[in-house]
Amino acid sequence: MLFLHVCCAPCALPIVEKNKDLILYFFNPNIYPEEEYSKRLKELEKVALILNLKIHPGEYNHSQWLSFIKKELPGKPQDYKENKERCLVCFK
């Protein structure tokens, strides 16, 4: 059994389609606004239902993310686009 961190359904699909022995950990406070976070979680829940996988959602705390990112990147967090520097900080 593998506990796999996922940020959205499209990013998870290549792995989850090949490995059914997973628990998906959905966590990404980088996503804003919270409605978008909820939307992505619902889409991942659909995938998990189809593939018979379990999901463990993490707590959404965007303000904690902003505090963290301010220490890691110069400038304002909103100046950084998704799939760029903001995402790379998560992978450090």
ABEGO torsion letter per residue (X at the ends): XBBBBBABAAAAAAAAAABABBBBBBBBAABOBAAAAAAAAAAAAAAAAAAGBBBBBBBBBAAAAAAAAAAABBEBAAABBBGBAAAAAAAX
